[in-house]
Amino acid sequence: MKVASPFEAALEASVAQLECVGAGAAFDVALSGGRDSVALLLGLARLAPAYQWKLRAHHVAHGLRDDRGDEARCRSLCDQLGVDLLVSRFGPGEIAREPEDGTQAKARAARYRVLERAARDRGATCILTAHHGDDNVETLLLRLVRGAGLEGLGGIAPCLRLEAGLWLVRPLLAMGRPDIDQYLEERQVVAAEDPTNAGDDYLRNRVRHHVLPALNELRGPGGMRAARRSVSLLGRDAAALDELLEWLVASGLSTREPAWYLRTKALRSFGPAVVVQVLRHAARAVVPRHGLTCAAAERGFEVVSSNSRRASWEDGVVRIAIEGPFVCLRAAGAALPRWNSKALEVIEGVVSIGDPRAPLVVVDPAKVPLWASARRAPRQQAEIAAASIRGELELRPADEVETGLEPPKLGGHKRCVQVASELGAPGPWRGSHPVVVDSAGPLWVVGGPLDARAAADGGASVVLRAEVLPWYL
């Protein structure tokens, strides 16, 4: 559609380029009643018919001040635009007042929780907030004085995946306050101003009132535009780094199920800057809402570079530890997952030759890790003499198998856990290695040797194909 307003044209271009937005998308628009969110809703309401967007405004009242007038203004605006309005309220004292920016941070976190829950219940595609380019510059300066790396200096993410099918989108990041003010003037709309924005009680306010005007004085009218572009470029670089890290770990540095296991030897081949970034990337996957600070990731680097096979560190949320040939990252306090032999199910497609009477009972492949060393490819198929089978075959964890394995042509027995170790299973996981057993004991350590009694003798045999994928290769 043709739009006369530069603001609406920029908004249309910003939203249209998002992969998460299609025709008929359902938007929940965060509406505070202030000028930024009012301008966003006005622009979206103007564009919505052409794209069949389904708009709903969501006003969250924090209860930190008398904000009844904000709700009334939001209702009036939504009535004029024909947009549904949802109002959520926090009771007095629910968000405690704290010094400096603590109150703002708590209010922001609470607001996002409410926005997400409401959007999820509605089945919305996106939550849209009115953060703009000047907010982004403020965020960069705040993080700069607090100490931040590339990820932090990249500012506010323009698009963030919250969960399957739901995104958080900030479509005004390419615009500044003057663009918003001009648009409201064009539409002859007077928006409210939060009275707490006028004072210098919060650090962000002091940056807005004193630092940003100084930037404009130094550079002139183009100062803020240049600063907004710098934040955008830093954010792009941070996103590029994240994609490179994803490619790096997908190329064989790690696996992510059920925790992140990074190959220690491969990780140590990189310098500290790369190791720190890989650890932060992995931590975001393990605990998405937490991750690692730069300082915590540097402590993780100390673990990686340690010669100890038992080095570990945790910050109460993420644990980093050396486990055999791996550096493991998982949620602090989380036990290593094990598959439960009581939750077995039959997987179709097991091959039987000669004697189909012995089914193989196996667990869901996602629950059973199969280890393989770099020197030995896993053997996931075995031919077992049918006459040797006693009862039904099962998969059991190696540490639940009471007797050892007697490999063909070798004297004595080997414990199944020992065989799992020889196959390359890291210490914490050797006891979970799958073993095929019958009522008489172990027949086959999956990916490894058969028991002597199970060796095919030319008679009827059963060919077992374990539907278990290698955990890493």
LONU-343020 format. One record per residue: x, y, z of N, C-alpha, C, O in turn. Coordinates in steps of 0.02 Angstrom, whole numbers, plus 50000, padded with zeros to 5 digits. Example, Ala and Ser with C-alpha at 12.3 -4.5 7.8 and 13.67 -1.06 7.14 Angstrom:
<rs>
506604971650390506154977550390506604983550390507124983450423 506424988850354506844994750357506455000250394506705005750402 
</rs>
This chain:
<rs>
500424994150000500005000050000500445006250000501015006050022 500185011849976500545018149977500395021750043499815022450063 500925024050076500835027850137501175034550129501735035050104 500835039850152501095046550144501605048250198502065052150185 501545045350258501965047050314502635043350311502635037350300 503205046850319503855043450323503885038550380504195033250375 503555040250436503535035750494503205029150475503465023750489 502615029550443502255023450424502635019550372502615013350373 502975022950327503375019450276503945015650308504075009950290 504285018850357504835015450392504575009650434504885004350437 503995010550466503695005250506503494999350462503614993550480 503205000750405503004995450358503604991550335503584985350333 504154995050318504754991650294505054987350349505304981950337 505044989950412505334986250468504954979750482505264974550493 504284980150482503884974250498503884969350440503894963350450 503864971950378503804967650320504414963150310504354957750282 505004965350334505604961350323505694955850375506164951850370 505254955450424505304950350475505034943650449504484943350422 505434938450458505224931850435504634929150475504244925050451 504574931550537504054928850581503374931950568502874929950599 503334936750523502704940250509502434938450440502794938950390 501824936350437501504934850373500804937950372500584941050420 500474937050317499794939750310499344936550363499364930450374 498954940650395498494938050446498804936850514498494933750557 499424939250524499764938150588499384941650644499084946950634 499394938650704499064941550762499594945050805500064941950828 499504951550816499974955650854499674957650921499094959650925 500074957050974499924960251038500394966151045501004965251046 500114972251049500514978351051500524980951122500004982551151 501134981451151501194984251219501034991651216501364995451181 500534993751254500295000651252500315003651322499905001951364 500785008151334500835011451399500405017651402500205019851456 500255020651344499915027051342500385032751329500165038451318 501045031351331501545036451315501605037351240501315033651201 502005042451220502025044251149502305038751105502075037851049 502805035051129503115029951087502625024351070502545022551011 502285021651121501825016051108501195018451072500905014751033 500995024651085500415027451049500575028050975500165026250933 501175030550958501375031250888501405024350855501195023550798 501665019350891501715012650862501025009850846500915007250792 500555010450893499885007750881499525011550825499185008550784 499615018150823499315022050769499565019750701499175018750654 500225018850695500515016650631500285009650612500125008450554 500275005050660500064998250646499334997950626499144994150581 498915001850659498205001950642498095004550571497635002350537 498515009150550498475011750482498675006450431498375006050377 499175002350448499444997450401499064990750403499064987050354 498734989350458498444982650470497964980350416498004974550396 497504984550391497024981950341497354978950279497124973950253 497894982150255498214979750194498534972850204498574968950157 498754971350265499094964950279498654960150319498874954650335 498054962250335497584958150374497874956350442497734950950469 498274960850471498534959650538497964960250588497524964550582 497984955850638497484956050692497814959250753498234956250785 497614965450767497924969350821497534968750886496924968650887 497914968450940497624969251007498134973151048498724971651048 497894978251083498334982151127498314979051197497804976551219 498884979351232498924976551299499244981851344499834983451337 498854984551391499104989551438499234986151505498794983051534 499854986851530500044983851595500144989451645500594993651636 499734989651697499784994651750500194991851807500004986851838 500774994951822501234992251871501054993751943501284990451989 500644998951953500455000752021500995004452059500965004852121 501495007152024502035010852057501845018252068502165021752107 501315020452035501065027252043500325027252023500055022052003 500005032852029499295033352008499275033651932499385038951902 499135027951901499145027651827498455026351798498395023651743 497925028251836497255027151810497115031351747496735029251703 497435037151743497355041251683497645037951622497385038751567 498195034051630498495030551573498005025451544497925024951483 497675021751588497205016651564496625019951527496405017451475 496375025651553495825029151519496035031551450495645030951402 496645034251444496875036651379496965030751331496805031451271 497215025051355497285019151312496615016751287496545014951228 496105016751330495435014651310495155019351257494855017151208 495245025851268494995030651220495315029751152494975029951100 495985028851151496335027951088496105021651052495985021650992 496055016151089495865009751058495145010051032494995007050980 494705013651067494015014451043494015018250976493645016450930 494425023450971494465027350909494725023050851494505023750794 495205018650866495525014650813495155008150800495295004750750 494685006350843494344999950834494784994050851494724988750821 495234994950899495704989650920495514987150989495374991151034 495504980550998495354977651064495904979551113496494980051095 495724980451176496204982151229496144977251286495594975851311 496714974551307496754970351367497134974351420497654977251405 496884974551480497214978051536497404973051589496994969051612 498044973251609498294969151665498554973751718498884978751704 498414972151781498614976451837499014972551889498864966851904 499524975951916499874973451975499604977152035499474983152032 499514973552090499264976752150499794981152183500384980452168 499594985552229500064989852265500584985552302500414980952338 501214987252291501754983752326501984977352292502484974352314 501644975152238501864969052205502554969852173502944965152171 502694975852150503354977352123503674982252171503524988252171 504124979752213504414983852266504874989252237505204988252187 504884994952271505335000352251506034998752276506134996752333 506524999752232507224998452248507635004352224507415008252182 508245005052251508665010652231508885010152159508885004752129 509085015952131509325016352062508825013152014508235014752016 509075008651971508645005851918508334999251938508034995851895 508394997152002508114990752022507374990252012507114985151990 507014995652028506284995652020506094995051947505654991251929 506434998851903506284998551832506414991651804506024989151764 506954988451826507124981751801506594976651823506384972451783 506374977151886505854972451910505194973551873504854968851855 505024979951863504404981451828504434978951756503944976251730 505014979851724505094977551655505024969951650504684967451605 505354966351696505314959051695504604956651707504364952051673 504254959851754503554957951768503114959451708502674955451691 503224965151676502824966951617502904961751562502414959651531 503524959651549503634954751496503314948051512503054944651468 503324946151576502994939751594502244940051579501964935251552 501934945651596501214946451583501074946751508500604943551485 501484950451471501384950951399501444944151366501044942351323 501964940351385502064933751356501484929051370501234925651326 501274928951432500724924351451500094925951412499754921451387 499924932351407499314934351372499364932851298498884930451267 499954934151268500034932751196499994925251183499714923151132 500284921351228500264914051219499554911451224499344907251184 499174914051272498474911851280498054913651219497604909951200 498224919251188497834921551129498064917951066497684917751017 498664915251066498944912351005499234917650959499224916850898 499494923050988499774928550949500434926450915500774921950939 500584929750860501204928450824501784932450854502334929850862 501654938850870502174943450894501914947850951501324949650953 502374949350996502274954851043502694960651017503294959951006 502374966451007502734972250981502804977451035502314979251068 503404979951045503524985351093503804991351055504054990750999 503764997251087503915003551052504625006051066504745012051061 505085001651084505785003851093506035006751026505945003750974 506355012551030506595015850969507355016750971507685014651018 507625019850918508345020350911508685024250967509245022450986 508365029450994508675033251048508705028951112509185029451150 508185024751123508215020051179508815015451171509155013751220 508955013551110509515009051096510185012351113510625009151141 510255018651095510875022351112510945022951188511495022051214 510385024351223510405024651296510635017951325511035017751371 510365012551297510545005951322511285004551312511615001851356 511555006451254512265005451241512685009251293513155006451320 512505015551306512895019651354512845016751424513335016751461 512255014451444512175011451510512605005251517512935004251568 512605001051466513004994951469513744996451464514154992851492 513915001751429514615003751423514895005651491515455003551509 514525009651530514785011751595514755006151647515095006451698 514345000951634514304995251680514804989751661514934985251701 515074990251600515544985151577515194979751538514854975551567 515264979751472514924974751430515354973151370515764977251348 515254967251342515594965251282515174966651221514694970551223 515354963451165515014964751101514264963351105513864967251080 514084957851137513374956051142512974961551177512434963351154 513234964151233512884969351270512864975951233512364979451235 513424977651200513454984051165513044984051101512934989251071 512804978151080512374977751022511674980451035511264980950990 511544982351098510914985651114510324980851117510394974951132 509744983551102509104979951106509014975851042509084978550987 508864969451049508764965250990508134967250954507604967950985 508154968150887507554970050850507034964450847506434965850840 507264958250853506794952650849507074947050892507654945050884 506664944450937506894939250984506374933750988505784935051001 506594927550976506144921850979506034919951052506514918351087 505414920251075505254918551144505114911151152505324908151201 504754908251105504594901151106504314899551037504244903950995 504144893151026503884891250961503264895350943502764895150979 503314898950888502734902650863502634909550894502164912950874 503064911750940502974918250972503634922050971504154919450990 503594928450949504184932750943504074939250979503504941650985 504624942251002504614948951029504944953550977505514952450959 504574958550953504804962750898504814970050918504334972550948 505354973550901505404980850912505494984250844506064984950821 504964986250811505004988650742505214995950735505274998350679 505314999550791505475006650787506215008150799506395014050807 506645003050800507345004250817507715008450766508235011250782 507465008850705507795012950654507595020250660507855024450623 507135021850705506885028750712507075031650779507245028050826 507055038350784507215041750846506615045550873506085045550843 506715048850930506165052750960505895058150914505295059150911 506325061750877506055066950832505585064050780505085067250762 505725058050755505275054850705504595053450736504075054450704 504605051050799503975049450833503585055850847502975056150836 503925061050872503585067350886503275070350824502715072950825 503645070050768503385072750705502755068950683502275072050659 502765062350691502185058350670501575060050712501025060750686 501675060550778501105062250822500835069250805500235070350808 501275073750787501055080450767500655080150703500145083550696 500885075950655500505075150593499805072350606499325074450575 499765067650652499115064550667498715068550718498155066750735 499005074050741498675078550790498465074650853497905075250877 498935070750877498825066750937499285069250992499885070150981 499005070451051499405072451110499435066451156498925064151182 500045063951167500135058051210500375060151278500675065551287 500245055951328500445057451396501195056351404501505052751365 501485059351455502185058451472502225055851543501925058751589 502585050251553502675047451619503055052551663503615054451646 502755054851718503095060051759503765057751786504185061951801 503875051151794504515048751820505075049851769505665049551787 504905051151706505425052451656505735059351662506265060651633 505405063751700505645070651704506225071451753506635075951744 506255067151803506775067951854507415064351837507475061151785 507895064851883508545061551874508645055951924509215054151941 508085053051948508145047751998508465041451970508815037852005 508335040151906508595034051875509185035651830509215041051800 509645030951825510245031851784510065033051711510365037251678 509575029351686509375030251616509135037451604509275040351552 508765040251652508535047151644509125051951641509115056751602 509635050751682510215055251682510585054851616510835059851591 510625048751587510925048051521510515051951469510795055351426 509855051251473509415054451424509445062151429509435065551379 509465064651491509425071951501510095075451492510115081351474 510655071951504511295075351506511795072751454512165076751424 511815066151444512325063351399512125064051326512525066151284 511495062351310511285062751240511295069851213511515070751156 511075074851250511145081751225511875083651213512025087351166 512325081151255513035082551245513285079451180513695082351145 513035073451164513225070251100512995074551041513365075350993 512395077151046512135081350992512545087750985512655090150929 512765090451041513175096551038513845095151005514105099250967 514135089351019514785087550991514755086450916515205088550879 514235083250892514195081050823513705085150781513745085250720 513235088450815512725091950777512105087650767512035082450799 511665089750722511025086150712511115078850693510675074750706 511675077150661511765070150640512075065750692512195059850680 512205068450752512535064550803512145058450825512415052950829 511505059350839511095053750862510985048650806510955042650819 510905051050744510835046350689511445041850683511395035850673 512045044950690512655041050686512705036150744512925030450735 512495038450804512525033950862512035028050853512205022450870 511435029450826510955024050814511235018950765511145012950772 511585021550714511875016950664512435012750696512495006850680 512825015750740513355011950774513075006150814513335000550812 512535007550852512225002250891511954996750845512024990850860 511654998850789511384993950742511934989550714511844983450707 512514992550697513064988650670513354983950722513534978250706 513404986250784513644981850837513164975950848513384970250858 512514977350845512024971950851512084967050794512014961050804 512204969550733512294965150676512914960850684512904954850668 513454963850709514074959950720513964954650773514214949050766 513594956350825513454951450878513044945650850513164939850867 512544947250807512144941850776512564937550730512474931450728 513024940750693513464936950649513914932250689514024926450670 514174934750745514594930550788514194924550813514454918950816 513564925750832513144920350857513034915050803513044909050818 512924917250741512844912450686513474908450674513454902450661 514054911850678514694908350668514814903250724515064897850711 514624905050785514694900350840514244894350830514444888650843 513634895550806513174890050792513464885450740513434879350746 513754888350687514074884350635514674880550664514784874650646 515054883750707515654880650735515474874450775515774869150767 514984875150820514814869450862514464864050821514534858150835 514084866050769513764861050726514264857350683514104852050656 514854860150675515364857050634515774851850672516274849350646 515574850250732515904844850767516214846650833516524842350865 516154852950854516464854850918516064852250977516344851051030 515404851450967514994849551025514364845951004514214845250944 514004843651054513324841351045512914844751099513184846851150 512264845351089511864849151137511334844951171510924847751207 511334838451163510834834451195511164829351241511614825751220 510944829051304510424833051337510714839351369510334843651391 511384839751373511714845851395512204847651339512204844551286 512604852751350513104854451299513764851251319514034852751372 514024846951275514674843851286515144846451232515044845051173 515654850051252516144852951206516774848751210517024847251264 517034846851153517644842851152518224847051178518414852051148 518514844851233519024848851267519624850051222519864855751217 519854844951188520454845651146520324850651090520754854951077 519744850251057519584854951004519514862051031519734866850999 519204862751090519094869351118519754872651137519844878651128 520224868551162520864871351183521294873551124521804876851133 521094871651063521484873751004521354881050986521704883850944 520854884151018520694891151005520964895551061521124893251115 521004901951046521224906851096520674908351146520104906351136 520844912051199520354913451252519744917251227519194916051252 519824921851178519254925651155518724921151124518124922051137 518934916251084518454911651052518154907051104517554905751103 518554904451150518304899851202517764903251244517244900351258 517884909551264517404913251304516744913951266516204913051295 516784915651202516164916451162515804909851153515184909651155 516164904351143515854897751135515494895851200514934893351198 515814897051257515504895351321514874899551332514374896851356 514884905951315514294910151323513734907751277513144907751296 513904905851215513414903351167513094896951194512484896251192 513504892351219513234886051245512804887251306512284884051314 513014891851350512624893251411511944896051394511454894551429 511894900051341511234902751322510774897151300510164897751308 511054891851271510644886151251510424881951311509864879351312 510854881451361510704877351420510204880951465509724877851488 510314887351478509874891451520509714897851481510044902851492 509214897751436509094903251390509004910051423509214915051395 508694910351481508544916751513509114919251557509064924451588 509664915451560510214917351604510864918251566511104923851557 511144912651542511784913051507512354914551554512294913551615 512904917151528513504918651567513704925851555513684928351499 513904929251608514214935751600514914934751572515174929151573 515224940151548515904939551524516374937051578516804932951565 516284939651640516714937551695516624930151710517104926651723 515994927751708515864920651721516154916351666516424911051679 516104918651603516384914851547517154914451553517454909451533 517464919751580518184919551590518374914351643518894911151638 517944913651695518054908251743517984901451710518344896751726 517504901051663517434894851625518044893351584518244887551577 518364898551556518974897551518519524894551562519914890351540 519544896651626520024893751672519914886251681520384882351687 519274884251681519114877051686519364873451624519674868151629 519224876351565519424873151502520174872451498520424867151477 520544877551518521274877451511521614873651567522224872651565 521234871351617521524867651672521744860751650521434857651606 522274858251679522514851451664522144846251706522224840251695 521744848551754521384843951798520804840751760520474844051720 520694834351772520124830851741519494831551783518974828851765 519544835251839518964836151882518804843551894518424845151939 519104847951855518984855151864518254856851850517954854051805 517974861351890517284863451880517184870351910517584872651951 516634873451890516444880051918515704880951903515454878651851 515354884451947514664886151934514484892651969514784894452019 513984896151941513764902451970513084901952002512754906952014 512864895852016512204894752044511664893451993511114891352011 511814894851929511334893651876511624889051823511294884351801 512234890351802512574886251751513184882951782513554886151819 513284876651767513864872951791514304871051732514064868551681 514954872451738515454870651687515934865851720516224867251772 516034859951689516464854951719516824850851666516554849651612 517434848651682517794843951639517524836951655517534834851713 517294833451605517054826551613517374822351559517134822051503 517914819051578518284814951529518554819351473518884824351487 518404817551411518664821551355518224827651338518314830751286 517764829351382517284834651367517284840051420517464838951478 517084846051398516874851351444516114851351441515814852451388 515794850251498515054849751500514754856051530514994858451581 514244858651498513844864251525513134861751535512834859151489 512884862651595512184860951609511934865251666512324868651699 511294865151676510994869151730511274866751797511324860751809 511464871451839511744869751904511244865551944510644867151947 511494860251974511064855952014510694850651975510384846252004 510714851151908510354846251866510744839651864511354839651853 510404834251875510724827651872510814825651799510444827851755 511314821551786511404818951718510804814651700510634810051738 510464815951645509874812151627510034804751616510564802951590 509574800551635509634793351623508984790951592508444793751604 509044785651552508434782851525508164777751574508554774351608 507514777151577507184773051626506974766451594506584766351546 507214760851621507054754351592506314752651599506074748051567 505954756251642505234754951649504834758451595504234757351588 505164762751556504814766551504505024764051435505164768051390 505034757451426505254754551363504684754351313504094753851332 504854754751250504354754151197504664750451139505274750651128 504244747051100504484743351042504554748050984504084751750968 505124748150951505224752050891505134747450831505464742250827 504704749250785504574745150727505184744950681505594749450682 505224739850641505754739450591506344735250613506854735050577 506304731850670506844727350691506864721550642506354718450627 507464719950617507544714750566507634708050601508054707350645 507244703050582507314696250608507414691550549507054691850500 507904687150555508044682150502508024675250534508344674050585 507654670850504507644663850526507164662650583506754658150579 507204666450636506784665350694506514672050719506874675750754 505894673650702505614680150721505324680250791504974685050809 505454675050832505114674550896505394679250949505084680251001 505984682250937506304686150989506304693650971506754695950937 505804697250992505784704450977506314708151017506504706051072 506544713750991507004718051027506614723751057506294727651021 506624724351123506284729751157506794735251171507294734051204 506664741251145507144746751153506784752951176506174753551171 507174757751201506884764051222506904768951164507214767751112 506564774651174506574780151127507304782151115507664783351164 507544782451052508244784051039508474790551071509064791151088 508024795351079508224801751107508434801051181508764805451208 508234795451213508374794551284508994790251297509204789551354 509274787351245509834782851254510444785251216510444785051154 510964787651250511564789751214511964783651193512014778751230 512254783951134512704778751111513364782151097513404786951059 513894779651129514544782951125514974779551071514884773651057 515414783251043515894780450995516524784650997516494790850998 517084781350998517714785050998517874787050926517584784450879 518344791650919518534793850852518874788150814518894788150752 519134783150851519504777650818519044771850800519234767650759 518454771650829518034765650819517324767750802516974770650844 517104766250742516424767850722515944763150758516114757350770 515354765350776514884761150814514594755650770514424756850712 514524749850798514184744450763513484744050792513404742350851 512984745550751512304745650777511894739850751511274739950755 512214734750725511864728750702512254722750725512864722650723 511894717650748512224711650773511814705550753511194705650754 512164700150736511834693750720511934689050778512504687350796 511384686950808511414682850868511114675950854510584675450822 511444670750876511194663950867510524663250903510484664450963 510004661450866509334661050894509304656150952508934657251001 509684650650948509654645451000509944647951066509814644951118 510324653351063510644655851125510184660451165510324661951223 509634662651135509214667651167508764664351219508414659551204 508774667051279508354664551333507814669851349507964674851382 507204668751326506674673451340506704679551294506984679251239 506414684951316506364691051276506984695351283507294695751337 507164698651229507744703151230507524710051255506974712451242 507984713251292507854719951317508494724151311509044721551306 508404730651312508964735351319508984737551392508474739751419 509574737051424509644739151493510264743551499510734742751460 510294748051548510904751951559511464747351583511344742451617 512074749051563512644744751579512724743551654512914738151674 512574748651695512684747651767512124743851801512144742751861 511604741851762511074737651790511164730351770510774726051791 511674728951729511804722051707512274718951758512834721151766 512024713651792512404710951849513014706951827513524707151862 512974703451772513544699251751513934702551696513694707151664 514534700051685514974702851634514854699651566514454695151559 515224702151518515184699751449515804695451434516354697251454 515704689751400516274685551381516354686051305516034682251269 516774690751281516854691551209517134685251177517524681651208 516934683751114517194677851080517954677951076518254683251067 518254672051083518984670951076519394674451130520004675051124 519064676751182519424679851238519234676151302518654674551313 519724675051343519584671751407519314676851457519464682751452 518934674451506518694678851559518104683251537517854682751481 517904687451584517324691851573517544699151576518024701051610 517174703151540517254710451544516604713551569516064711851543 516654717851617516054721351640515794725751583516184728651546 515134726151577514834730051523515034737451528515114740851477 515104739951590515324746851599516024747751572516184753051543 516464742651580517144743051553517134743351477517514747051447 516694739251446516634739351373516404746251350516644748851300 515914749051386515674755751368516234760851371516274765351330 516684760051421517264764551426517714763751366517974768751339 517824757551344518254756351286517954759151222518314760551174 517284759851221516954762651162516984770351162516774773551114 517244773251216517334780551217516824784251258516784790351255 516414780651297515904784051338516244788051393516644785251430 516094794551400516364798451456516154795451523515614792451528 516564796351574516454793251639515754793651665515474788451684 515454799551668514784800051698514244796251660513704795151687 514394794251598513884791151556513984783651544513574780451512 514534780951569514674773951554514124769251580513954764251549 513864771051638513344766751666512684767051629512254762851640 512604771951584511984772551546512034769451477511544769551439 512614766651460512684763851393512204757951384512144753851429 511854757551327511354752251318511664745451304512144744851265 511394740451336511614733451328511004729051314510504729651348 511054724751263510524719951248510614713951294511144710851295 510084712351331510114706751378509514702151367509014704151338 509584695951391509004691451397508994688951468509354691751510 508604683951483508534681751552509174678851580509254678251641 509644676851536510274673851559510834678951566511364677251593 510734685151544511264690051551511384693951487510974693751441 511964697351483512094701651425512254697651362512584692451365 512014700151305512164697051240512584701751196513014699551158 512444708251201512764712951155512794719851187512284722651207 513394722651191513464729651210513394733651145513814733151101 512854737551140512684740851076513274745051053513544749251090 513464743950990514044747450963514694743850977515224746050954 514674738251014515284734651033515214727251022514884725050975 515534723151065515574715951053514954712151074514544714551113 514894705951047514404701051068514684696751123515294696351132 514244693551162514454688451209514624682051170514334680851117 515074678051196515294671951161514704667351145514684664351091 514234666751192513674662051180513204664451125512824660451097 513234671051108512774673851059513054673550988512694675050940 513684671550980513984671550913513614666950866513454661250884 513474669350806513104665350757513494658950741514104659150732 513134653250738513464646650729513254643350664513364637350656 512964646950618512744644050555512024641850556511734640650503 511714641350614511024639550619510574645650613510774650850587 509964644850639509494650550638509774656250679510064655250733 509694662150654509964667950690509464673750689508994673750649 509584678450733509184684550736509654690450724510154691150759 509494694550675509894700550663509544706450697508984708250680 509894709350743509614714950781509894721450754510504722150745 509454726050742509674732750724509424737450778508824738750784 509884740050817509694744550872509544751350843509984754550812 508944753750852508744760250825508974765750873508564769550900 509624766150882509924771050926510464774750888510934771550863 510404781250882510884785050843511504786650885511454787250946 512084787450853512684789350891512574796150924512274800650894 512804796750985512724803051021513194808350991512994814150985 513784806450973514224811050937514674807050891514844801350906 514864810050835515334806850788515724812350754516154810950712 
</rs>
